[in-house]
Amino acid sequence: MSRSMPFAERVRALWRFLAQTGRLIVGVPDYDVYLAHMRRVHPDREPLDREAFFADRMQARYGRGASRCC
């Protein structure tokens, strides 16, 4: 964050950073980050819609293979 940035803007940027960090800590994927990544790295591919994205992330986290502990 730049000191030349207005105080309110710095607070908003800090809040966004803390919210994103919190989501990552508890394992909630960030759809907006995914969309930015897709635009930047894969502009030729159609991104998943919000529901498909979360379903895919939950499947990746909880539903792959027989490696379950219980």
N, C-alpha and C positions, 0 to 999 in steps of 0.2 A: 504494500500500500504506500502510496506516495503522500508526502506531507502537503503537497500542493492540492491534493484532493480535499474537497469540503468535508467537514467532520461527519455530517449525516451520511455522506457517501461511504466514508471509511467504516462507519458503524454497520451499514448495510452489507458491505463486502465482508466484514468480519463475521456478521451473523450468517451469511451464506456459507462461508468457510466452515464455521462451527456446526451448522446444520448438516452439511455434507459429511463432515467428519463423524458426527454422531450417527448418521445413517449407515456409514461404512462399518462403524464399530458394532452395531447391532445386526448388520447383514441386510439392510434394506437397500436394494439397488437404486441408483439415481438415473431416472429416465432422461432428464435434460442433459446430463453428461454423456449418456449413450448417444443421444441425437447429435450433439456437437461432435463426438468422435466419428459418427457415421458420415456427417457432412464433410469433415476434414480429411478422413482417411479413406473412406469408401464412397465417394460422391456418385459413383455409378450404380450403387446398390440401394434398393428400397428399404428403409428402416422398418422394423416391426412397429405396429401400433402399440399403444400403452399397455393394453390388456395382454397381448401376445408377448411383449417384452417381460412383464412380470411373471407370466406363466412359465416362460423359458427360464428365467432366473430361479424360480422356485423349483422347477424340475432339475436344474443343474445343481442346486444346493441340497435337495432332499430326495430326489427320485431316481438316481442313476445306479443301475446294477444291484448286485447282491452284497454290497459292502456295508450294509446297515449293522448297527451294533445290537439292535434288539428287535 
